[in-house]
Amino acid sequence: MSMKQVKVGPVYYEMLVELSKKSGKKPENYLGDLIAEKYQGKK
Protein backbone atom coordinates (compact mmCIF):
# COMPACT_ATOMS: atom_id res chain seq x y z
CA MET A 1 0.00 0.00 0.00
CA SER A 2 1.37 3.40 -0.90
CA MET A 3 1.53 6.35 1.47
CA LYS A 4 -1.26 8.91 1.26
CA GLN A 5 -1.17 12.56 2.26
CA VAL A 6 -3.59 14.51 4.40
CA LYS A 7 -3.49 18.29 4.36
CA VAL A 8 -3.93 20.11 7.66
CA GLY A 9 -3.71 23.77 8.54
CA PRO A 10 -0.58 25.19 10.13
CA VAL A 11 -2.16 25.52 13.58
CA TYR A 12 -3.27 21.89 13.59
CA TYR A 13 0.17 20.79 12.43
CA GLU A 14 1.84 22.66 15.29
CA MET A 15 -0.60 21.03 17.72
CA LEU A 16 0.26 17.62 16.24
CA VAL A 17 3.99 18.28 16.57
CA GLU A 18 3.60 19.38 20.19
CA LEU A 19 1.52 16.34 21.13
CA SER A 20 3.84 13.94 19.33
CA LYS A 21 6.91 15.40 21.07
CA LYS A 22 5.24 14.87 24.46
CA SER A 23 4.68 11.23 23.50
CA GLY A 24 8.23 10.82 22.17
CA LYS A 25 7.00 9.87 18.70
CA LYS A 26 7.27 11.27 15.19
CA PRO A 27 4.13 13.17 14.08
CA GLU A 28 3.33 10.52 11.45
CA ASN A 29 3.53 7.69 13.99
CA TYR A 30 1.58 9.62 16.61
CA LEU A 31 -1.21 10.33 14.15
CA GLY A 32 -1.30 6.70 13.02
CA ASP A 33 -1.52 5.50 16.62
CA LEU A 34 -4.28 7.99 17.38
CA ILE A 35 -6.33 6.86 14.38
CA ALA A 36 -5.83 3.18 15.28
CA GLU A 37 -6.87 3.83 18.89
CA LYS A 38 -10.05 5.64 17.84
CA TYR A 39 -10.87 2.94 15.28
CA GLN A 40 -10.50 0.17 17.87
CA GLY A 41 -12.82 2.08 20.21
CA LYS A 42 -15.61 2.03 17.59
CA LYS A 43 -15.81 -1.76 17.55
DOZAFI-356522 format. One record per residue (C-alpha): x, y, z; residue in three letters. Coordinates in steps of 0.5 Angstrom, whole numbers. Each point is the difference from the previous one (the first is absolute). Layout:
N
+-------+-------+-------+------+
!    c1 !    c2 !    c3 ! resn !
+-------+-------+-------+------+
!     X !     Y !     Z !  ALA !
...
+-------+-------+-------+------+
//
This chain:
43
+-------+-------+-------+------+
!    c1 !    c2 !    c3 ! resn !
+-------+-------+-------+------+
!     0 !     0 !     0 !  MET !
!     3 !     7 !    -2 !  SER !
!     0 !     6 !     5 !  MET !
!    -6 !     5 !     0 !  LYS !
!     1 !     7 !     2 !  GLN !
!    -5 !     4 !     4 !  VAL !
!     0 !     8 !     0 !  LYS !
!    -1 !     3 !     6 !  VAL !
!     1 !     8 !     2 !  GLY !
!     6 !     2 !     3 !  PRO !
!    -3 !     1 !     7 !  VAL !
!    -3 !    -7 !     0 !  TYR !
!     7 !    -2 !    -2 !  TYR !
!     4 !     3 !     6 !  GLU !
!    -5 !    -3 !     4 !  MET !
!     2 !    -7 !    -3 !  LEU !
!     7 !     2 !     1 !  VAL !
!    -1 !     2 !     7 !  GLU !
!    -4 !    -6 !     2 !  LEU !
!     5 !    -5 !    -3 !  SER !
!     6 !     3 !     3 !  LYS !
!    -4 !    -1 !     7 !  LYS !
!    -1 !    -8 !    -2 !  SER !
!     7 !     0 !    -3 !  GLY !
!    -2 !    -2 !    -7 !  LYS !
!     1 !     3 !    -7 !  LYS !
!    -7 !     3 !    -2 !  PRO !
!    -1 !    -5 !    -5 !  GLU !
!     0 !    -6 !     5 !  ASN !
!    -4 !     4 !     5 !  TYR !
!    -5 !     2 !    -5 !  LEU !
!    -1 !    -8 !    -2 !  GLY !
!     0 !    -2 !     7 !  ASP !
!    -6 !     5 !     2 !  LEU !
!    -4 !    -2 !    -6 !  ILE !
!     1 !    -8 !     2 !  ALA !
!    -2 !     2 !     7 !  GLU !
!    -6 !     3 !    -2 !  LYS !
!    -2 !    -5 !    -5 !  TYR !
!     1 !    -6 !     5 !  GLN !
!    -5 !     4 !     4 !  GLY !
!    -5 !     0 !    -5 !  LYS !
!    -1 !    -8 !     0 !  LYS !
+-------+-------+-------+------+
//
